[in-house]
Amino acid sequence: MDTTTLRDEPQSGHDADERDDAPAESARRRRTRARLLDAAFEVFAEQGVRAASVETIVERAGFTRGAFYSNFSSKEELFFALMEREKEMRLEQLETGVAQFLRPLVGEQGAELGDDDVVRTVTRILELQSDDPRWWLVQAEFRLLALRDHTIAADYLRYQDEFFADLTQTVVAALTSARRRFTIAPEEAVRVIAELCANGEARAVLAGDERTFPERLSESVPAILLALTERV
């Protein structure tokens, strides 16, 4: 009997049931991963990445170790998934800000903006960015972990490079629509601005600064952006 044919036949009741169940199973798996990621973020922020155990994470999420290892092979893989989720969220927030605050000013064809308009637009876009200081704490700790562990370093660098490539693409497109361009290599300029944000958040954590993200950076980020760009 040809088992390949049986697997491919849609009239097979068992296989049809499996296909019917597949979307539900996929949705359950996404919910499980999301709960594990949420729990991991809380535990990493409270205990640190290295000190946090798989047992503590799954207990916080309300699952067993089996649920963890059916989704992630290690705590490090879990953290990279957490970083990927954060990256996607921040890029989406940036793109939303560009669409909401910049595009109405420049239109579909683009238009030159004055410095004051640039400052106001950047400030408003910053207001959409996630403002949880725990993320900067967790990210800084994982960076230190990568610096100490060469088995993590390569993946960490690859993630960083991919993130800045995507971020640079979005920022350059926004600048182009406003008839501006960077005066140095675009990705280097974006990294300078991102480092400014990261250092500002680290200082806020150290100093107990309770001001919001845009309140802390609404002057420095637009100023640096203007300093690193020119009108086309």
CORLINRA-V739937 format. One record per residue. SS is DSSP state (2 for helix, 1 for strand, 0 for the rest). OMEGA is omega in degrees with one decimal (none if undefined). D_FIRST is the distance of its C-alpha to the first C-alpha in whole Angstrom. Layout:
<<SS & OMEGA & D_FIRST> <SS & OMEGA & D_FIRST>>
This chain:
<<0 & -177.2 & 0> <0 & -177.0 & 4> <2 & 178.0 & 6> <2 & 178.7 & 9> <2 & 179.1 & 9> <2 & -179.4 & 9> <2 & -175.9 & 12> <2 & -175.1 & 13> <0 & -179.2 & 13> <0 & -177.5 & 17> <0 & 176.7 & 16> <0 & -175.2 & 15> <2 & -177.6 & 18> <2 & -177.9 & 17> <2 & 177.6 & 17> <2 & 177.6 & 20> <2 & -179.3 & 22> <2 & 179.3 & 21> <2 & 177.6 & 22> <2 & -177.7 & 25> <2 & -173.7 & 26> <2 & 179.2 & 26> <2 & 179.4 & 30> <2 & 179.1 & 31> <2 & 179.1 & 30> <2 & 178.5 & 31> <2 & 178.2 & 35> <2 & -179.2 & 35> <2 & 178.2 & 34> <2 & 178.9 & 37> <2 & 178.8 & 39> <2 & 179.3 & 38> <2 & -178.8 & 39> <2 & 179.8 & 42> <2 & 176.8 & 44> <2 & 178.7 & 43> <2 & 178.1 & 45> <2 & -179.4 & 48> <2 & -179.9 & 48> <2 & 179.0 & 48> <2 & -179.8 & 51> <2 & -177.0 & 53> <2 & 177.5 & 53> <2 & -178.8 & 53> <2 & -177.2 & 56> <2 & -170.1 & 58> <2 & -173.5 & 57> <0 & -175.9 & 56> <0 & -176.5 & 53> <0 & -176.5 & 53> <0 & -177.7 & 54> <0 & 179.8 & 52> <0 & 176.4 & 49> <2 & -179.4 & 45> <2 & -179.9 & 46> <2 & -179.1 & 49> <2 & -177.3 & 47> <2 & 176.7 & 44> <2 & 178.8 & 47> <2 & -179.1 & 49> <2 & -178.7 & 46> <0 & -179.3 & 45> <0 & 175.4 & 41> <0 & 176.4 & 40> <2 & 179.5 & 40> <2 & 178.5 & 36> <2 & 178.7 & 36> <2 & -173.4 & 38> <2 & 171.9 & 36> <0 & 179.5 & 33> <0 & -177.3 & 35> <0 & -179.7 & 37> <0 & -177.6 & 37> <0 & 176.7 & 41> <2 & 179.7 & 44> <2 & 177.6 & 45> <2 & 176.7 & 42> <2 & -178.5 & 43> <2 & 177.9 & 46> <2 & 175.5 & 45> <2 & 177.1 & 43> <2 & 178.0 & 46> <2 & 179.3 & 48> <2 & 178.1 & 45> <2 & 179.1 & 46> <2 & 179.1 & 50> <2 & -179.0 & 50> <2 & 179.8 & 48> <2 & -177.3 & 50> <2 & 176.9 & 53> <2 & 178.2 & 52> <2 & 178.1 & 51> <2 & 178.6 & 55> <2 & -179.7 & 56> <2 & 175.9 & 55> <2 & 178.8 & 56> <2 & 178.0 & 59> <2 & -179.3 & 59> <2 & -174.1 & 58> <2 & -172.0 & 61> <2 & -177.5 & 64> <2 & -173.7 & 64> <2 & 177.3 & 62> <2 & -179.3 & 65> <2 & -173.6 & 67> <2 & -179.5 & 66> <0 & -178.3 & 64> <0 & -177.1 & 61> <0 & -178.4 & 63> <0 & 179.2 & 65> <0 & -179.0 & 68> <0 & 176.7 & 71> <0 & 173.4 & 71> <0 & -176.9 & 75> <2 & -178.6 & 75> <2 & 177.8 & 75> <2 & 178.1 & 72> <2 & -179.3 & 70> <2 & -179.3 & 71> <2 & -177.7 & 71> <2 & 179.2 & 67> <2 & 179.3 & 66> <2 & -179.6 & 68> <2 & 177.7 & 66> <2 & 178.1 & 63> <2 & -177.9 & 63> <0 & -179.8 & 64> <0 & -176.3 & 60> <0 & 178.5 & 59> <0 & -172.8 & 58> <0 & 179.2 & 61> <0 & -177.2 & 59> <2 & 179.6 & 61> <2 & -178.8 & 59> <2 & -179.2 & 56> <2 & 177.0 & 59> <2 & -178.9 & 59> <2 & -178.8 & 56> <2 & 178.8 & 55> <2 & -179.5 & 58> <2 & 179.8 & 57> <2 & 175.8 & 54> <2 & 177.3 & 55> <2 & 177.8 & 57> <2 & 179.0 & 54> <2 & 177.8 & 53> <2 & -177.8 & 56> <2 & -172.3 & 56> <0 & -175.4 & 52> <2 & 178.6 & 51> <2 & 178.0 & 47> <2 & -171.3 & 48> <2 & -176.0 & 50> <2 & 179.0 & 48> <2 & 179.2 & 46> <2 & 178.3 & 49> <2 & 179.5 & 51> <2 & 177.3 & 48> <2 & -178.7 & 48> <2 & -179.1 & 51> <2 & 179.4 & 51> <2 & 179.8 & 48> <2 & -177.6 & 50> <2 & 175.5 & 54> <2 & 179.1 & 52> <2 & -179.5 & 51> <2 & -179.8 & 54> <2 & 179.3 & 56> <2 & -179.8 & 54> <2 & -178.1 & 55> <2 & -179.9 & 59> <2 & 177.9 & 59> <2 & 178.8 & 58> <2 & 178.7 & 60> <2 & 179.6 & 63> <2 & 179.5 & 63> <2 & 178.4 & 63> <0 & 178.4 & 66> <0 & 176.4 & 68> <1 & 176.7 & 68> <1 & 177.4 & 66> <1 & 178.0 & 66> <0 & 172.2 & 69> <0 & 179.9 & 67> <0 & -173.7 & 63> <2 & -177.4 & 61> <2 & 177.1 & 59> <2 & 178.4 & 62> <2 & 179.6 & 64> <2 & 178.4 & 61> <2 & 177.5 & 61> <2 & -179.1 & 64> <2 & 179.3 & 64> <2 & 179.1 & 61> <2 & 175.4 & 63> <2 & 179.0 & 66> <2 & -178.7 & 64> <2 & 179.1 & 62> <2 & 178.3 & 66> <2 & 179.2 & 67> <2 & 177.9 & 65> <2 & 178.7 & 65> <2 & 179.2 & 69> <2 & 177.9 & 68> <2 & -178.7 & 66> <2 & -174.7 & 69> <2 & -176.6 & 72> <0 & -179.1 & 71> <0 & -175.5 & 71> <0 & 175.8 & 70> <0 & -179.9 & 70> <0 & 179.5 & 67> <2 & 179.4 & 65> <2 & 178.2 & 67> <2 & -179.2 & 70> <2 & -169.3 & 70> <2 & -174.8 & 69> <0 & 176.2 & 70> <0 & -173.0 & 73> <2 & -176.9 & 72> <2 & 177.0 & 68> <2 & -179.2 & 70> <2 & 178.9 & 73> <2 & 178.8 & 70> <2 & 178.3 & 68> <2 & -178.8 & 72> <2 & -176.0 & 73> <0 & -179.0 & 70> <1 & 175.3 & 69> <1 & 177.7 & 72> <1 & -180.0 & 72> <0 & none & 70>>
